[in-house]
Amino acid sequence: MREDLKYTLMVAGMVVSWSIYYAVSKIMVSATGSPLLAGFLLRTAALVFLTAQLLINGSFSRLFHQGKAVYILLLIGVFGFLLDLFANLGYAGGSLSTGTALLKTDVLMVNLATVIIYRKKLYVSDWIGTLIMLFGVLLVLGVDFGGMELHGTDLYFLLSAACVTANAFIIKSAQEKYHEDADMISYYNNAVVLLLFGCSAAAAGHFKAESVGTIPGFWWLVALGGLAQTGIYFFYYRNLKHFEVWLVKLYLLLMPVLSCFIGVFFLHEELTAKKLLGILVVLAGAAVILMRAKINHEEKNAK
């Protein structure tokens, strides 16, 4: 019972951290006028928190004694950067609605990889619950199904979703094959993404004094975003170690629901009937997933 409560809180922490990061990142991109500079600032703040965490628990020296595992740690960071880069390239040449929908295909990609590559069984109820939750999320995000148009640049969204999918399995492999803990993976991931964001922002000429401090509480928001990113690392990687990848991805579909309420209460966004319907649909899909053992036990008895 205590173990169940622990991982319920871990999942809740992951969803809350990701929701806060999403909201802050949205504000920072608008405030700086540059996704690259915003990413660099937030990852820099996260580096401060991650360094403090390792110093407090006495693990900092382990950063320099990773052996061959360092290669998979660097690979995780590269994929972490690519998923952001491809998404930004897609938005630069495509529509918001199409991009939002295609980026969420990572959930289906993870399910397919779980079945085809890792030879693990998913019940029909798992697929039904996944599709219900995915449809609800698209409603919450306000995707305009009628106005969706496909362009060549939309392939970037699929590449981003593929990078998200691959990275989740690479992280799990680092945990199982190399016995890397969440803190080491987090630090290397953040450091690599920070470096790549910094180089990209510099090459694009986005490091400008007039791009920072543009809104009240600018640096406090940067700190909050860095703390939220640290929370993502802490909870997400530990959940990946405990749960199957496909299940963690489904839990993350609850994130847009919480982000919706954050937008309503803090960003003056409107809670429309469509979003409210989407929230109910997401929760219905989640209920199907949570009841998978009972549902499939009943199906077995019915035979």
N, C-alpha and C positions, 0 to 999 in steps of 0.2 A: 504493500500500500504506500509506504514511504517512498519507494523507488518510482512508483507511478506518479506520485505528486511531484517528485524531483524533475522528471522529464516533461510533465505537463508545464511546469514553470519554465523549463528550458525552451520548449516550443514557443511559449508565450513571450519569453524574452527575445527570441529570434524575430518573431513577427513584429513586436513593438520596436526593436532596434532598427529593423529594415524600414518600417513605416516612417520613423523619425528621420532616418537618413534620406529617404526618398523626398520627404517634404523640404528638408534643409537644402538638399542638392538642387532641387527645383528653384528655390529662392536664390541660391548662390550663382547658378548659371545665369539667371536673369540679372542679378546684381553686378556680375563681372562682365557679362556679355561674351563669355568664353567657357564652353564646357571643359576645355583643356585646363585653363587656369583654375576653374572651380574644382576640378578633380585633383589638381596638384595641391591646392590649399587644404582640402579636406583630408587628403592622404597624409599631408605633412602634420596636421593636427593629430591624426590617428597614430602616426609614428611616435609622437611624444607620449601618448597614453600607453602604447604597446611597450615602449622602452621602460617606462615607469613600472609597468606590470612585471616585466622580466627581472628588473632590478629588485623589486620587492620580494618576489618568490625565489630569487637566487638562481635564475636560469639564464641570465644574460650571456655568460661565458660559453654556454652550449651552442650559441649561434655560430661559433667559429670551429666547431668540431662535428660537422655533419657528414663528412666522408662523401661517398657516392650519392647519398640521398640529396645532396645539394642540387643535383641536376633536376630531379623531379620537383623540388621546391621552386627552382627558378622557372620551370615549365608552367607551374601553377600561376605564377605571377604574370607570365607572358600571356596566357589565356585570359587571365583576369583583365588585362589591358585590352586585348583584342575584342572581347565582348562589348566593352564600352565604345571602342573605336568603330566597330562595324555598325553598332546601333546609331551612332552619331552620323556616320556616312549615309545610312539609310534615311534618317530624318532630313538630311540636307537635300536629298533628291526625291523624296517620296512624301506620302501623306501621313499625318499623325494617326488616323484611324487604322490604316492598313498596317503601319509599323507596330502599333500597340497589339493588334491581333496576331501578327506573325511572330513577334517576340515571345508571346505566350505559348508558342508551339514547342518550347523546350520541355514542357510537361509531357506532351505526347512523345517527344523524342526519347525522354528518359524511360517512359513506359516501354517503348519499343526496344530500347537497348537492354532493359531488364529482362525482357522475354527472349529476344533473339540472340544477344551476345552472352548474357550471363545465365541463360537457361533457367530463369526463375519463373514460377507460375503466378499469373495475375488472374483473378476470377473475373467473370463477366460483370459482376457487381462493382469491381474496381474500375473497370473501363467506363461503366455507366456513371459512377460517382465522379470520375475524372472529367468526363465530358460535361456533366451538369455544372460542376464547379467552374470549369473553364468558360462556359457560356455565361454564367453569373458574373464572373470577373469582367468579361468584356462589356456587360451591361453597366457594371459599376464604373468602369473606366470611360464610359460614354462613347464607345465605338459606334460610328455611323455605318451600319452594315450596307445601307442603300447607297452611300456615297463612296464606298471603297473602290479604288482603282488600282490595278497592278501595273507597276513600272519595272524596268530592268534593274533599277537601283534597289528594289525591294528584296533582291537576293541578299543584300547586306544584312537585312533583318534576320533572315534564315541562318546566315553565317554566325550572327551574334548568338542566336538561340542554340546553334550547334556548339559554339564555344562554351556557353553556360553549361550545356549538357556534359560535354567532354570534361570540363573542369571539375564538376561534381564527382565524376568517377575517378579522375586522377587524384583528387584530394583523398577519396576513400582508399585508393590504392596506396597512397603515401602512408596512411594510417595503418593499414593492414599488412602491407609488404615490408615497409621500412620502419614501422612502429613509431612514426613521427607523431608528436602530440600537437594539439590544436594551436598552442602558443608559438611553436617554431614555424608551422605552416603559415600562420597569420603574419608573423613578422616578415618572412621572406616574400610572401605575396604582396603585402603592403609596400615593402621597399622597392620591389621590381616595378610595380604599377606606378609608384611615386616617381621613380626615375624616368620611366617612359612618358608619363604625363608631363614632367618637367622639360624633357628634351623636345617633346612635340609642341608644347606651349612656347618654348624659346624659338624654335624653328619657324613657328607661325607668327612670331612677334607679338604675342599676347601678354607678355610681362610689361605692363604699363602702370605707372603710379595712379593714374586716374581710374583704373579698373578695380581698385581696392578701397575699402572704407566708403563705399557709395551709398550705403543705407545705415540707419541707426542700428547699433548693436552688431555691426558687420563681423567683428572678430569674435564676439560671443557666439554668433551663429556658426562660425568656422569651428570653434571649439566644440560646440554641441554636435555638429556633423562628424567631427573626428571621434568624439565619444561614442556616437551611434555606430560609426563604422567599426570601432573596436568591439562594441557589443555584438555586431553581426559576426565578426570573426569568432568571438568567444562562444556564442550560442550555436551558430550555424555549423561550425566544424565539429563541435561535440555532438550535435544532433546527427550529423552524417555518420559519425562513428557508431552511434547507438541504433539508428533506424536505417532501413533500406532507403536508397537515394530517391526512389519514386515517391515514397511516403513523405520525405522531407519536402520535396517539391510541391506536393499537394498542400502541406501545411502552409507553405509560402503563398498559396493562392488566397489565404486569409488576409495577407498584407494589404492589398488594395482596399479591402473593407475598412480596416483601421485607418488607412491613409485618407479615405473618404471622410471619415469623421474628423480627422485632424484638419483637413481642408475646410470643413464646415465651421469648426470652432475657432481656428486660428488664421485661416487664409481667406475668410469671407466667401467661401464657395457655397453653392446652393445644393441642398439635398433634394434632388428631383425624384419624381415617382419612378423613373426608370432606374436610378441608382438604388432606390429602396427595394425595388423588385429584384435587382441584381444581388443585393445583400441576402435577401431571403433565398434566392436560388443557390448562392454559394453555400449557405448554411445547410440547405437541403442536401446538396451534394456531399458536404462534409459528413452529414449524418449517415449517409449510405456507406462511406468509407469507414467510419468509426464502428458501424454495425456489421462489418464484413464477416467477422468470425461467426456471429449469430446467424446472419443471412445464409452463409454457405453451409453451416451446420444443419440448418433447416432444409436446404436443398438436398443435402446428402441423405437425410432421413426420409425425404420425400421419395427418393429413388427406391 
